[in-house]
Amino acid sequence: MIKVLCHGVFDVIHAGHLAYFKAAKKYGDHLTVSITADKYVNKGPGRPYFSAGQRAEMVKALGIVDDVVISDHPTAVEVIEQVKPAFYVKGPDYKDLTKDVTGEIYNEKAMVEKHGGTLVFTDHDTYSSSTLIN
């Protein structure tokens, strides 16, 4: 089984998320999506709009997703350690690692590579849940 992992907040599911999951699924046959726990979401007041449980339920309802986990950590490093995906998939907005405002993409990349996996990027159109909510 080839494991694939996506990670994010996924506060308001939109067309960009669906494109992201579809692109990620092409890398393997088991897609796990990890959801950032509420206390680590730092996207402004009133966010996340939906609780982690609600967000997980919405993502799991998408037939393309095989498994959903709620990450009780500020980054995906611990989830990558647990899942050990062959592919850790990020959206095109992360291709330039230096533009990640948290800098955590470097730690996530190191963890996936530690377990023989690869960090890959999709090339779909991106949208912003924050923009949609605002």
Secondary structure per residue as TSV (DSSP state, phi and psi in degrees):
chain	resnum	aa	ss	phi	psi
A	1	M	-	360.0	130.4
A	2	I	-	-97.7	114.1
A	3	K	E	-89.2	137.5
A	4	V	E	-126.2	140.5
A	5	L	E	-128.3	134.4
A	6	C	E	-120.0	148.9
A	7	H	E	-140.0	141.7
A	8	G	E	175.5	-170.9
A	9	V	-	-87.0	-48.6
A	10	F	-	54.1	51.7
A	11	D	S	-70.6	-46.3
A	12	V	S	-124.9	110.8
A	13	I	-	-68.7	130.3
A	14	H	-	-140.6	179.8
A	15	A	H	-57.0	-34.7
A	16	G	H	-64.5	-38.5
A	17	H	H	-65.7	-43.2
A	18	L	H	-61.6	-43.5
A	19	A	H	-62.0	-39.9
A	20	Y	H	-61.4	-48.1
A	21	F	H	-65.7	-40.1
A	22	K	H	-62.9	-44.4
A	23	A	H	-64.2	-40.5
A	24	A	H	-65.2	-41.7
A	25	K	H	-60.7	-25.0
A	26	K	T	-66.1	-16.9
A	27	Y	T	-84.1	-12.2
A	28	G	-	-167.6	-168.2
A	29	D	S	-115.4	1.4
A	30	H	E	-137.7	109.4
A	31	L	E	-101.6	116.7
A	32	T	E	-104.2	135.5
A	33	V	E	-117.1	124.8
A	34	S	E	-102.6	139.0
A	35	I	E	-110.7	132.8
A	36	T	E	-69.9	128.7
A	37	A	-	-60.3	149.9
A	38	D	G	-49.7	-44.9
A	39	K	G	-67.0	-13.9
A	40	Y	G	-103.7	0.0
A	41	V	-	-79.5	122.4
A	42	N	-	-125.6	66.9
A	43	K	S	-118.0	13.8
A	44	G	S	115.8	175.3
A	45	P	T	-61.6	141.4
A	46	G	T	75.7	11.2
A	47	R	-	-115.3	143.2
A	48	P	S	-72.3	153.6
A	49	Y	S	-69.5	-43.1
A	50	F	S	-106.1	147.4
A	51	S	-	-68.3	163.1
A	52	A	H	-58.3	-39.9
A	53	G	H	-63.0	-42.1
A	54	Q	H	-66.4	-43.0
A	55	R	H	-63.1	-41.6
A	56	A	H	-62.8	-41.3
A	57	E	H	-63.5	-41.7
A	58	M	H	-64.3	-43.9
A	59	V	H	-66.8	-43.0
A	60	K	H	-63.0	-29.2
A	61	A	T	-67.0	-18.6
A	62	L	S	-75.5	120.3
A	63	G	T	-59.0	-20.9
A	64	I	T	-75.5	-21.4
A	65	V	-	-90.2	128.3
A	66	D	-	-90.1	-32.2
A	67	D	E	-151.9	144.0
A	68	V	E	-128.6	134.1
A	69	V	E	-128.4	147.9
A	70	I	E	-99.4	121.7
A	71	S	E	-89.4	120.5
A	72	D	-	-93.9	44.0
A	73	H	S	-140.2	156.8
A	74	P	S	-73.1	-16.5
A	75	T	S	-133.6	179.0
A	76	A	S	-87.8	-0.8
A	77	V	H	-53.8	-48.3
A	78	E	H	-66.3	-37.4
A	79	V	H	-66.9	-41.2
A	80	I	H	-60.5	-41.9
A	81	E	H	-59.1	-40.0
A	82	Q	H	-76.6	-47.4
A	83	V	H	-77.1	-36.2
A	84	K	-	52.0	59.8
A	85	P	-	-71.7	150.4
A	86	A	S	-70.9	-31.0
A	87	F	E	-136.1	126.8
A	88	Y	E	-105.5	116.7
A	89	V	E	-107.7	128.0
A	90	K	E	-121.0	160.1
A	91	G	-	-75.9	170.3
A	92	P	G	-63.2	-21.1
A	93	D	G	-71.0	-6.6
A	94	Y	G	-104.9	-1.7
A	95	K	S	-54.0	-41.4
A	96	D	S	-88.9	97.5
A	97	L	G	-56.8	-27.9
A	98	T	G	-70.3	-14.8
A	99	K	G	-89.4	-2.3
A	100	D	-	-73.3	110.7
A	101	V	T	-63.1	-25.6
A	102	T	T	-84.8	-24.3
A	103	G	-	77.2	-1.5
A	104	E	T	-73.2	-16.7
A	105	I	H	-58.0	-31.0
A	106	Y	H	-66.7	-40.8
A	107	N	H	-69.3	-38.2
A	108	E	H	-65.5	-43.1
A	109	K	H	-60.4	-45.3
A	110	A	H	-62.1	-40.4
A	111	M	H	-68.7	-42.4
A	112	V	H	-65.8	-38.5
A	113	E	H	-70.1	-32.3
A	114	K	H	-56.4	-32.8
A	115	H	T	-101.5	17.8
A	116	G	T	81.8	9.7
A	117	G	-	-92.0	179.1
A	118	T	E	-131.6	137.0
A	119	L	E	-85.7	124.4
A	120	V	E	-129.4	162.0
A	121	F	E	-126.7	141.2
A	122	T	-	-84.4	171.8
A	123	D	-	-129.2	24.9
A	124	H	S	-80.2	166.6
A	125	D	-	-64.7	143.8
A	126	T	-	-109.8	153.0
A	127	Y	-	-133.7	168.9
A	128	S	-	-125.0	120.9
A	129	S	H	-60.5	-38.4
A	130	S	H	-60.9	-43.3
A	131	T	H	-63.6	-42.9
A	132	L	H	-63.4	-42.1
A	133	I	H	-67.5	-43.4
A	134	N	-	-67.0	360.0
